[in-house]
Amino acid sequence: MKVLATMGYFDTGGDGALWGLDLATGRADLLLRYTPPVALRVPTRGFTGGCWGPDGALYVAGHAAVFRIDPGRWAVDGVLHVPSFNDLHHVAADDERLYIANTGSDAIDVFARDGRFVGSHHLAPGWLLARRMTGSTPGREVDVAASQWDGEPPPGWTHEAGDDGYHTPGAQRVTTPYWRSKLPDRFHPNHVCVAEGRVLVTCLNDGSIREVTGLTTVTQLPGVFPHDGLRRADGLWFTSIDGGIWRLSGAPGSTGGRAERVFDVFASTGHWGWCRGLWIDGEALAVGLTEVRADRLPRHRWSERAPAGSETSVLWIERSRGTLRGRVDLTDRTRHAKIYSILPWSGR
């Protein structure tokens, strides 16, 4: 089984990497290392999620742009950027359109493949995005969906968030462009899937999977933090950051489906990390893990396991049994590598 892995690093480089992996032999080939232009470069970021396009190009998101990659040369031949991009996590291609998970803006932005903007599906109200782009944002305790029939602004309109030590403080946003800032999101839309004309997105913060064209919640799993979103004949498959492999049955976008945790990657394989990245080929699953470090713990509770022993790797798992068949270790102790997407690859 051969796959591609899109990667970034938790350091100041801001570069992304694309690896070609042979899970049967354990071989890893670095196909591309790319550093964005200075205006679009953000420390601790790099390549995030990507997809193959119907035109044969590879589309990979970064913090402030989507990068088009020519697989014949393994070179970036196009960069798509608009000022409202922030912390992009994934891009999906369907027919002539690109669907971009604009995580920092809590939106799914839609573009034609030639780069023209088509429209957006916003999960948070426009006033919130306007305030964030001009340098301020309410704290997380403010319900940004709250509004009433009293003619008054929503509660929290004038409330300012404090400095949490991680996100870009408001005072710095005056001089730091919005697209390079690290801002707190509300829903954290992190992966897009287009299935039978419906646009599905997994939202990490509230454990929901949403169909954004109709603004409906397909399912919500309290305490579960979903990622990915791979549509197969038997349902929508996704990972959760605690090592869960899930299958959501039912028609795309319907609210009658049932989410079932098929198996646990950590318990089945003996390997663990922040679980993100999924590809299915018949009975074979390729699953990504990212090393978690004690001095850089994520905000979300990712596991009951200790960070020590976690790894950045891609696992080859037999789908029917959940047993490990192969593994490629991409752990980088110096740079702290992180995996976003696992994509099919012919190996040529």
N, C-alpha and C positions, 0 to 999 in steps of 0.2 A: 504494500500500500504506500503510495507516494502522495505527499501533500505539500502545500505552501503554508508558512507561518508568517504573519505580519507582526512586527515587534517594535518596541520602543525601549527606553532606558530611564531609570529613576536617577538621572544625574543631570549635569548642566549642558550636555552635548546638544540636545534637541534633535538628534538625528534618528532616522528610522531604518529598519533593516528588514529584508525579505529573505527568508531561508527556504531552500528546497530540501525536503526531508524524505528519506527512504526508511520507513518504519520497520521494514523487514530486516534490513541490514544495519540500521542505526547510523547510516551516513547522513551528514548535514552539510549542505553547500550554501555558502553565502552568495546569493544571486545579485543582491543590490544593497548598498548602503547609501543613504541619501540624506543630506542636510538641507533643510529649506532655506530660502533667502532670509537674510537678517530680519526683514520686516515681518516675516511669518514664523520665525523661530521662537520656540518657547521651551525653557529648561524643563526637564523631567517628562517631556512629551516624546514625540516621534511618530511612527506609524501607529494608527489604531486599526479599526476594522475595515475590511475590504471585500470586494467581490469581483467575479469575472463579468464582463459586459458582453452583450450579444455581438458586438463588433470585434471580439477577440482581445480587447484591451483589458488590463487589470486596473481597477479603480480602488484606491486606498485613501482613507481619510487620515488627517492629522489634526492638530489642535485648531488650526486656523484656515485650513484649505483641504481640498480634495486633489490628489495627485493621480494623473493618468500615466500608466506604465506600459511601455511597449515590451511585450514578453520576447520578441525576437532579438532585442538588444539588451533587455533588462535595464532600461533607462527611462527616466521620467521625461515625457514629451509634452506634458500639459499640466498647468496648475490653475485650479478654480478657486477663487477667493472673493467673498463679499464682506463688507464691514460688520454684518450681523452674525457672522460665524463665531462660535466660541466653544472650544472643547468638543469638537466633532468626534464621535465615537464609531461611526459606521456609515457605509454607503451601500445601497442596493441598486442594481440596474435591472430595469424591466422594459423590454421593447425599446422605445426611444427616450426613456426618462431615467433620471437618477433621483433616488430618494435618500436624503442625507439626514442622519440623526444628529441634529444640532443640539447637543446635550446641554451646553451652558445656557442656551436660549430657550430650552424646554420646547423644542419645535422639530417637526419633520419638514425640511425644505425640499421643494421639488424643482428640478432643473431639467431642461432638455439636454440631450447628450452633447449638443454643440455648445453648451455653456449658458444658454439663455435661461433666466429665471422664469419659472412658471407660477409658483404659488407656495403657500406654507400651511401646514396644519399645526396650530399652536395649542399646547396643553395648558399654558398659563395665559392670563389676560395681557392685552397689549400694553396696558399702563405699566406693568411690571418690567417688561422688556425695555420700554422707553426709559424708565428710571435707571435700569442697570446700565444701559448704553451711555448714559450721561453721568455715571459715576456714583450712583447710590442704589441701595436695595434694602427692603425691609428684612428683619430677622426671620429666622425659620419658624418662630412661634406665631407669626402672622398668617392667617388663613387668606391667601390671595384670591381664593374663589368666592369669598364672602361678599355679598352685595345685597342691598335691600331696596324696597319700594319707598324710600324716604327722601330721595333726592340728594343724599349725602355721599361723599366719596367713601370707598370701602374702608373698613377699619384697618389701620396699619399703613394707610397711604403716606402719612408723614413720619412713620417710625423708621429709624435707621438701625441697621445691624452693626454690632460691634466688631472689633478686630479679633478674629478667632485664631490668629497665628498661622493660618494655612492659606486662606484665600487672600487675594489682593485687597488691601485696605482701601476704603473709599478715597482717602486723600491722595493715594498714588494713582488712582484711575484717571485723574485729571490729566496726567502726563503719559500714562500707559494706554495705548489703544485698547478698545474693548476686546478685539479679537486676540490680543495677547494676554489678557488678564485671566486669572484663575478665580472664578466666581461660584458662589453656592447656587446650585440648581434646586428645583422643587420636585420634579418627577424623575429626573435622570433617565430620559429615553436613551437607551444604549445600543439597540440593535433593531434593524428594520428588515422585514420580510414581506415580499409581495406575493400573495397567493390568490389566484383566480380573480384578479382585479382588485383585491382588497389589500390595504396597506396595514400590516400588523407591526406593532412595536412593543418591545419589552421595556418596562420601566423599573429600574432597580430600587428606587427609594420606597415605593409603596407596594412592591411585589405584584404589580399588575401587568397584564398583556392587553393592549388596547388596539382597537380597529379605528384608525384615525380618520378614515374617509367619512364614517358615520358618527365619530366621536362617541364610541361605545366601549365599555370595559368587557372584554371577552371573559376574563377570569382574574381573580385577585387572590393571592396566596399570602396572608399575613405572616410575617416573620421569614418569608422566603425571598431571596434576592435573585431574580432571574436574569439570564443573559442569553445571547444567541437567539435563534428563531428560525429553525430549518424545517421547511415544509416538505413532508413526505406523504405518500399515499395513505398511510395509516395515522396521520395526524401531524401536529406541529411539535417538533422536538426542540428542547432547550436545556441549557445547563442552569444550575444555581451555584452561587459562589462557594457553597459549602460542600461541593463535590457531587451534587445530585444531578442525575440525568432524568429528565421529565418528558412525558408525552401528553399532549393535549389533544383529546379526540374531538370530533365534531367538524362541521364545515367551517372554513375560514371566516372569521368575523362573527360567528354565531355565539350566543351566550349560554348555550346548552351543553358545551363540551365539558369533559371531566379531565382534570389534570392528575396524572398518575406519576409518582416517583418510581421509575423503572429499576434503578439500582444506584448504589453509592460508590463513586469512583474511589474514594479514599479507602473504604473497607475492602473493596473488591481487589484493589491492586497493591495496596501498601504504600502508595505514593500520594502526596498531598501538596496543596498550594491553593492560591486563589483560582478557582475553576472558571475558565472562560475560553471559548473557542471550541467549535464542534463541526465535524463533518461525518456523514454517514454514507457508506458504500456497501449496499447489501447488508450482510451481517457484521460488517466491520465499522467500528466507531473510532474516529480520531478526536481526542479530547486534549485541550490545552490546560496547563497549570502554570501559575506564576508564583515565584518565591515570595513569601511574606517574612519580613524582618521585624524583630522586636522593637527596633528604634524607628520603624516606619509603619506602624499598624494602621490598617484602613479604618475608616469611620464605622463601617458596617461590621457586625459580628460575622466573621467568615467561617469559623470553625471552633469546636471545642478543643482541637489539637493545639499544641504549642507551635509557634513559628519555626523553632529549631527543627531542622530536618525537611522543611518544605523546599520545593524546587521549581525551577522554570523548565518545563519539559512538554513534550507531546507524547501521549500514550495511545497505543493501538489496542483496542479492546474488542473482544468478541461479543457482539451485541446480544446474542441469545443467552449467554452465560455470565457475561460481565467479567470474564477473565482476561488477564493481560497477555497479549501476544507479542508486543514489541514496544520499544520506547527509545526516544531520542532526547538526551539531556542537553538543554541549552542554558543551564544556569551559568551566570556570569558573576562571580563573587566580587569583582571590582566594580562593574557598572550597574549591577542589579537589573537584569533584563526582564521584560514583561511581554507576554503574548496577548494578542487580541483576537485575531481571526485564524481559523484553519480552513484552507481552501483546497479543492481538488487540483491535482497536477499530474500531467502525463510523464514528467521527468525528462522531457526533451529540452 
